[in-house]
Amino acid sequence: MKEYQLKDVKASFIKAAIFTVLMALIGGAGMYVVAKYKQHITYTAERYVVISHPITVPTATATNSLTNTDQQMMLTYEEIANDPMVAKATRKHLTKAQRKNYSVEQISQDLDAKAKPQSLALRLKVTANSPKNAVALVNAAAEGLQETLPKIQSGVGDIKLLAKATTDNVELNKSINVKKYAAAGLALGGLVGIIISFVVITWRRVLK
């Protein structure tokens, strides 16, 4: 069996290490490109609506009873807010250009209303392909709800729209975490590099 000097073994390991690093970089870059291609970015805007009856009764018992009744109705208001009738009213509050891009069915899919537990607040959320569209839709949805709810639910309390949504507080949603994909590619590429370099290249050289 041929004997190798330390410098020969060292050279083999250096080559193997360089090859492993290159494979890791290739794997990371490849997965990064794939993730970027597959990634779908959306934007979510939200606005709150408070629904309650004005408190005019002086006694605490009557006040609590009225508040509890309003809280119990919030789930009903939530269902109404998610109804296509509200989506139809929402569309009327959009600009002419925006109405071309959003049908009632699309608005109904993008709009999500959720009542906050033990409160009189209803959160409206809309997810769209741009911050501007998300903001416009959720603000229009709040106005559409304010317009539609009294027509559907008789005896509803005051419908107060809280601060309008703006592009400053829009939430960014990414379908794929590009960094995680790239890290996985680095790890996988490095592993492949180790297997090839040490099992195939280095080991074959030793057997010569």
N, C-alpha and C positions, 0 to 999 in steps of 0.2 A: 504493500500500500504506500502510495506516494506521501511523503511528509511535506507539510506546508509551514512556511515561516509565518510569524505573527503578522508581518506586513501584508502577506497574501490574504490571510483570513480577514484582517482589518479592511482591506480593500473590498472584499466581497460583501462584508457587512455594510460598508458605506454605500456601495452600489445598491444593495437591497433597500437600505433606508431611503435613498434618493428616489428609487422606483416606487416605494410605498407612499412617500409624500406626494409624488406626482399622481398616483392613482387616487389618493384621497382628494386632491384638488380637482381632479377630473370628475370624480363622483359627486363632490359638493357642488361644482359648477353645473353639472348635468341636472341634478335634482333641483337646483335653484331655478334653472330655465324652465323645467317642467312645472314647478310650483307656480311660477309667474304666469305661465300660459294657462294653467287651470284655475288660477285664483279669480274669484268673483267678488267684487267690492260693492257693498251697498251702504246706504246711509239711513239712519233712523232719527226722526224728530218726534218730540212728544210735547203735549200740552194738557193741562189739567182743567177740568170743569167741576165746579162745586154746585150741587143741587140740593136745595133745602128750602123749607118754609121759613118766612121771617118770624122771629120770636117776638110776639106781642103780649103773650100771657104772662102775668106777673108771678104766678106761683111756680116753684121749682118742679113740683110733680108734673104739672102740665107741660112744662118746657122739656123735661126729660122724656116724657111720653112722645111728644112730637118729634124730638130728635131721634129717638129709637125707631119710630115709624119711617122716618126718612132714610135711616141707615138700612133698614130691612128692604127698602125699595131699590137700593143701589144695584143689586144683582139684576133686577128687572131692567133698570136703565142701561146696564151693561149689555144685556141681550139686545135691547132696542138699538143701541149705538152700533152694534155689529150687524144690524139688519141692512139689506140692500137699499131700503128706503132712505136711510141716512147717507149711504154712498151716492144715491141719486141727487140728494140735496147738496151734498159736498161738491159734486161736479158743477153745479150751477154757480158756485162761488169761485171757481177757477177762471183764469183768463181764457180767451178764445183759443190761444195757441196751446195752452195746457190741456184743454178739453180734447184737442185732436190726438193727444198722446195717451189719454187716460179715459177708458170706458168705465161705466158703472161697475161692471164685473171686476175690472182690474183694481179699482179703488176699494171695492169690497174685500178683495183678497189682501191688499196691502194695509188696510186699516185694522187696528187691533185695539179694542177698548177693554179696560180692566178696572173694576172697582177696588179701591184700596180697603182692606179689612178695617172694620170699626171706624169708618170715617164717612164723610159726605163727598169725598173727592173721587172723580172718575178720570182715569188716565187714558188719554188717547195717544196712540203711537202709530206712525206711518213709516214704512220702509220703502225707499225709492232708489233710483240709480244715481241721484245726485243730491247734494245738500239742499240746493235751491228747490228742487221738486218735493223733497221730503217736508221741508218747512211749509211750502205753499199748500200741500195736501193736508197736513195736520191742522193748520190754521183754518182751512176751508171746512175740514171735518167738524171742528168745534162750532163753527158758525152754522153748519148744516144740522148738527145735533140740536143746537139752541132753537133752530127754526122748526125742526120736525118733532121733537119730543112732546111738546104740548098738544100736538095734533093727534098723537098716538095714545098718550097716557094722560087722561084727564086728572085734574087735581095735583099735577106736578108742581113742585115748589119753584122758587126762583132759580134760574139757570145762569150762573155767573161764570164767565170765561176768564181764567187767570191769564197771566202774562203770555203774550204771543211767543211762539217758537221762533228762534233765529238761527242763522247758520253758525253762530258762535258756539252753540251747545248741541250740535248735531253729533250723534254717535256713529263712529266708523265701524263697519262690520266687514271682516275678511273671512271668506269661506275656507281659506287654507293659510296656515302659518308658514310663511316662506322660510323663516329662520330655522324652524324645526326640520323642514324638508332638507335644507342645505346641510344642517348638522348631521342628519341621518345619512345623507349622501357622502359626507366626509368620512363618517365612521365605516360605512359599507365599502367605500373605495379604498380606505386604508386597510380594511380586513382582507379585501381581495389582493391588494398589493403585498401584504405580508404572506399570504398563502402562495402566491406566485413566486415571489422573490426568495423566500426561505425554503419552501418545499420543492420548488422546481429548479430555480436558478442555482441557489447555493448548494442544495443537496446534490444536484447533478454534477456540480463542480467537484464536490468532495469525492464522489464515486469514480471520477476519472482516474 
